[in-house]
């Protein structure tokens, strides 16, 4: 399949992450969010980050993409080693509890197949899954398998795995410029029975009914760090808006886990709308823009086959 646009999953993710990190845990009616102009990067004292810097969401997506490119495919041991090396470096940038516990186990010799935090339904694996779908975009079976394996390095639960699969499959399908009216429902049909699947079906219903705003949809899905809220919220932010900029703003103004909701939204919207549709102000102010851009350009040349897969 030839990619006709200039997709930007990593730059899109990083922008959503960097814009959202200043408001993490804030409620939608907090003074900080109400006063935000909707355009500016702000610092985060909580994370110790400057305007335009990004958190663990983008860091892990970047590490995953670097592993895929270096190895020429998906090698979970290499991916786990990169996650562990990041943990050892102490530049944790808001690393979640489940992820930290898993990487501590890796650091003490637990194999990656057993390192994931058992029962965790955090969003720490879904937030990094887009590169899998982007690289292996022609093979949905492989995408599901690899997204599951990557999730299990840090999160061992049905919902965390299905959240990662949803984001990875979504990233792949968006390259085909699908009808957003049926996008969430289409992905839901390829998931196991789970709260993630139910959440995406609700988002699809909101889109098709046409009487629920994006802001209201995110209130209904929830925007806390629980993956069964974050993934449907990101799909709603994408499908119920009409531009990259609007999708990111909606994801952040909903409050809650703003950096991760906006990071996943940004990864998906960056693919759908493309690099040139991202506001230049946001691109120019982003940390490590050129490296992220090189990574996503290279990863877009992923495995090719003659068959076009359609969900």
C-alpha positions as CSV (number, residue, x, y, z in Angstrom):
1,X,0.0,0.0,0.0
2,X,1.4,3.4,-0.9
3,X,1.0,6.1,1.8
4,X,-0.3,9.1,0.0
5,X,-0.1,11.6,2.9
6,X,2.7,12.7,5.1
7,X,1.7,10.9,8.3
8,X,3.2,12.1,11.6
9,X,2.4,9.7,14.4
10,X,5.4,10.5,16.6
11,X,5.4,14.2,16.1
12,X,1.6,14.2,16.6
13,X,2.0,12.2,19.8
14,X,4.7,14.4,21.1
15,X,2.8,17.6,20.5
16,X,-0.3,16.3,22.3
17,X,1.9,15.0,25.1
18,X,3.8,18.3,25.4
19,X,0.7,20.4,25.3
20,X,-1.2,18.2,27.8
21,X,1.6,17.6,30.3
22,X,1.1,21.0,32.0
23,X,-2.5,20.1,33.0
24,X,-2.2,16.5,34.1
25,X,-4.8,15.7,36.8
26,X,-6.5,19.0,36.4
27,X,-10.3,19.1,36.2
28,X,-11.9,20.6,33.1
29,X,-13.1,23.6,35.1
30,X,-9.8,24.2,36.8
31,X,-8.5,27.8,36.5
32,X,-5.4,26.6,34.7
33,X,-7.4,25.0,31.9
34,X,-9.9,27.8,31.7
35,X,-7.1,30.3,31.3
36,X,-5.2,28.3,28.7
37,X,-5.2,30.0,25.3
38,X,-5.4,26.6,23.5
39,X,-2.2,27.2,21.6
40,X,0.8,27.7,24.0
41,X,3.2,25.2,25.4
42,X,3.5,25.6,29.2
43,X,6.0,24.2,31.7
44,X,5.2,21.6,34.3
45,X,6.6,21.9,37.8
46,X,5.3,18.5,38.6
47,X,7.3,16.8,35.8
48,X,10.1,19.3,35.9
49,X,9.7,19.9,32.2
50,X,10.0,23.1,30.1
51,X,7.5,24.3,27.5
52,X,7.5,22.0,24.5
53,X,9.1,19.0,26.3
54,X,7.2,15.7,26.4
55,X,6.8,13.0,29.0
56,X,7.0,9.2,29.2
57,X,4.3,8.7,26.7
58,X,6.4,10.0,23.8
59,X,9.6,8.6,25.3
60,X,8.3,5.0,25.2
61,X,6.8,5.4,21.7
62,X,10.2,6.7,20.5
63,X,12.0,3.8,22.1
64,X,9.7,1.4,20.5
65,X,10.1,3.0,17.1
66,X,13.9,3.1,17.4
67,X,13.9,-0.6,18.2
68,X,11.7,-1.6,15.3
69,X,13.9,0.4,12.9
70,X,17.2,-0.8,14.3
71,X,16.2,-4.4,14.4
72,X,14.2,-4.3,11.2
73,X,11.2,-5.7,12.9
74,X,9.6,-6.4,16.3
75,X,12.0,-8.0,18.8
76,X,10.5,-7.8,22.3
77,X,13.8,-8.5,24.1
78,X,15.4,-5.5,22.4
79,X,12.4,-3.4,23.2
80,X,12.4,-4.5,26.8
81,X,16.1,-3.7,27.0
82,X,15.5,-0.2,25.8
83,X,12.8,0.4,28.3
84,X,15.0,-1.0,31.0
85,X,17.9,1.3,30.0
86,X,15.6,4.2,30.1
87,X,14.6,3.3,33.6
88,X,18.2,3.0,34.7
89,X,18.9,6.5,33.3
90,X,16.5,8.1,35.8
91,X,15.0,10.5,33.2
92,X,11.6,9.0,33.9
93,X,9.5,12.0,32.8
94,X,6.3,11.0,34.7
95,X,6.7,7.2,34.4
96,X,3.6,5.5,35.7
97,X,3.6,3.2,38.8
98,X,2.8,0.0,36.8
99,X,5.5,0.7,34.3
100,X,8.0,1.6,36.9
101,X,7.3,-1.6,38.8
102,X,7.6,-3.7,35.6
103,X,10.9,-2.0,34.7
104,X,12.2,-2.6,38.2
105,X,11.5,-6.3,37.7
106,X,13.3,-6.2,34.3
107,X,16.2,-4.5,36.0
108,X,16.4,-7.3,38.6
109,X,16.5,-10.1,35.9
110,X,12.8,-10.9,35.4
111,X,12.3,-11.9,31.8
112,X,10.1,-9.6,29.7
113,X,7.5,-12.4,29.3
114,X,6.9,-12.1,33.1
115,X,7.8,-8.5,33.9
116,X,4.4,-6.8,33.3
117,X,2.4,-5.7,36.3
118,X,-0.3,-8.3,36.7
119,X,-3.9,-7.0,36.4
120,X,-2.8,-3.4,35.6
121,X,-5.4,-1.5,33.5
122,X,-3.3,1.7,33.2
123,X,-2.9,3.4,29.9
124,X,0.9,3.1,29.8
125,X,1.0,0.5,27.0
126,X,-1.7,2.0,24.8
127,X,0.1,5.3,24.8
128,X,3.1,3.9,22.9
129,X,1.4,1.4,20.5
130,X,1.0,3.6,17.4
131,X,4.4,2.8,15.9
132,X,3.5,-0.9,15.8
133,X,0.4,-0.3,13.6
134,X,2.3,2.3,11.5
135,X,5.1,0.0,10.6
136,X,3.2,-3.3,10.2
137,X,0.2,-1.5,8.6
138,X,-0.6,-4.2,6.1
139,X,-0.9,-7.1,8.5
140,X,-3.6,-6.8,11.2
141,X,-2.9,-10.3,12.6
142,X,0.8,-9.3,13.2
143,X,-0.3,-5.9,14.7
144,X,-2.5,-7.7,17.2
145,X,0.2,-10.1,18.2
146,X,2.9,-7.5,18.5
147,X,0.8,-5.0,20.4
148,X,-0.2,-7.7,22.9
149,X,3.4,-8.7,23.4
150,X,4.6,-5.1,23.9
151,X,1.8,-4.4,26.3
152,X,2.8,-7.4,28.4
153,X,6.2,-6.1,29.0
154,X,4.7,-3.6,31.5
155,X,0.9,-4.3,31.8
156,X,-0.6,-7.8,32.0
157,X,-4.3,-7.4,31.7
158,X,-7.0,-7.9,29.0
159,X,-7.9,-4.3,29.0
160,X,-4.4,-3.0,28.7
161,X,-3.7,-5.4,25.8
162,X,-6.9,-4.5,24.0
163,X,-6.2,-0.8,24.5
164,X,-2.8,-1.3,22.8
165,X,-4.3,-3.3,20.0
166,X,-7.0,-0.7,19.4
167,X,-4.4,2.1,19.1
168,X,-2.1,0.0,16.9
169,X,-4.9,-1.1,14.6
170,X,-6.3,2.4,14.5
171,X,-2.9,3.8,13.4
172,X,-2.8,1.3,10.6
173,X,-6.3,1.8,9.3
174,X,-6.0,5.6,9.4
175,X,-3.3,5.4,6.7
176,X,-6.2,4.4,4.4
177,X,-8.1,7.5,5.2
178,X,-11.2,5.7,6.4
179,X,-14.6,7.2,7.0
180,X,-14.4,8.6,10.5
181,X,-18.2,7.9,10.9
182,X,-17.4,4.2,11.2
183,X,-13.8,4.2,12.3
184,X,-14.3,3.5,16.0
185,X,-16.9,0.8,15.4
186,X,-14.6,-0.8,12.8
187,X,-11.8,-1.1,15.2
188,X,-14.1,-2.3,17.9
189,X,-15.2,-5.3,15.7
190,X,-11.6,-6.5,15.7
191,X,-11.1,-6.5,19.5
192,X,-11.9,-9.2,22.1
193,X,-14.9,-8.7,24.3
194,X,-13.7,-6.0,26.7
195,X,-14.5,-2.6,28.1
196,X,-12.3,-1.1,25.4
197,X,-14.5,-2.7,22.7
198,X,-17.6,-1.4,24.4
199,X,-16.2,2.0,24.8
200,X,-15.3,2.3,21.1
201,X,-18.7,1.1,20.1
202,X,-20.2,4.0,22.2
203,X,-17.9,6.5,20.5
204,X,-19.0,5.1,17.2
205,X,-22.7,5.6,18.2
206,X,-22.0,9.2,19.3
207,X,-20.4,9.9,15.9
208,X,-23.3,8.3,13.9
209,X,-26.0,9.9,15.9
210,X,-24.4,13.3,15.5
211,X,-26.0,14.9,18.6
212,X,-23.1,14.5,21.0
213,X,-20.3,17.1,21.0
214,X,-16.7,16.0,21.3
215,X,-16.4,17.7,24.8
216,X,-19.6,15.9,26.0
217,X,-18.3,12.6,24.6
218,X,-15.1,12.9,26.6
219,X,-17.1,13.6,29.7
220,X,-19.1,10.4,29.1
221,X,-16.0,8.2,28.3
222,X,-14.0,9.7,31.2
223,X,-10.4,10.9,30.9
224,X,-8.6,9.4,33.9
225,X,-5.5,7.2,33.5
226,X,-7.6,4.0,33.2
227,X,-7.1,2.6,29.8
228,X,-10.8,1.9,29.3
229,X,-11.4,5.6,29.5
230,X,-8.3,7.0,27.8
231,X,-8.5,5.0,24.5
232,X,-12.2,5.7,23.8
233,X,-11.6,9.3,24.8
234,X,-8.8,9.6,22.2
235,X,-10.9,8.0,19.5
236,X,-13.7,10.4,20.4
237,X,-11.4,13.4,20.2
238,X,-10.3,12.4,16.8
239,X,-13.6,11.4,15.2
240,X,-15.8,14.1,16.6
241,X,-13.6,17.0,15.5
242,X,-12.5,18.3,12.2
243,X,-8.8,19.2,12.5
244,X,-5.6,18.2,14.2
245,X,-5.7,21.3,16.3
246,X,-9.3,20.9,17.4
247,X,-8.8,17.2,18.3
248,X,-5.8,18.1,20.6
249,X,-7.5,21.0,22.2
250,X,-10.6,18.9,23.0
251,X,-8.5,16.1,24.5
252,X,-6.7,18.5,26.8
253,X,-9.6,20.7,27.8
254,X,-11.4,17.6,29.1
255,X,-9.0,17.4,32.0
256,X,-7.8,14.3,33.7
257,X,-4.8,12.4,32.3
258,X,-4.4,15.2,29.7
259,X,-0.9,14.3,28.5
260,X,-1.8,10.7,27.6
261,X,-5.3,11.4,26.2
262,X,-3.7,14.1,24.0
263,X,-0.7,11.9,23.1
264,X,-2.8,9.1,21.8
265,X,-5.1,11.6,20.1
266,X,-2.1,13.3,18.5
267,X,-0.6,10.0,17.2
268,X,-3.9,9.1,15.5
269,X,-4.6,12.6,14.3
270,X,-1.0,13.0,13.1
271,X,-1.5,10.0,10.8
272,X,-5.0,11.0,9.6
273,X,-4.3,14.7,8.9
274,X,-0.5,14.6,8.2
275,X,2.4,16.7,9.2
276,X,1.5,19.8,7.2
277,X,-1.8,20.1,8.9
278,X,-0.2,20.4,12.3
279,X,0.1,24.1,13.3
280,X,3.6,25.4,12.6
281,X,3.7,27.0,16.0
282,X,3.4,23.6,17.7
283,X,5.9,21.9,15.4
284,X,8.5,24.7,15.9
285,X,8.3,24.6,19.7
286,X,8.6,20.9,20.1
287,X,11.5,19.2,21.8
288,X,13.6,17.0,19.4
289,X,11.4,17.6,16.4
290,X,13.9,16.6,13.8
291,X,14.7,13.2,15.4
292,X,11.1,12.3,15.8
293,X,10.4,13.4,12.2
294,X,13.3,11.2,10.9
295,X,12.0,8.2,12.9
296,X,8.5,8.5,11.5
297,X,9.7,9.0,8.0
298,X,11.9,5.9,8.1
299,X,9.2,3.8,9.8
300,X,6.7,4.7,7.1
301,X,8.8,2.5,4.8
302,X,7.9,-0.5,6.8
303,X,7.1,-4.0,5.5
304,X,5.5,-4.0,2.1
305,X,3.4,-6.7,0.4
306,X,1.2,-6.8,-2.6
307,X,-2.0,-7.2,-0.6
308,X,-3.9,-4.3,0.8
309,X,-5.6,-5.3,4.0
310,X,-8.9,-3.9,4.9
311,X,-10.6,-4.1,8.3
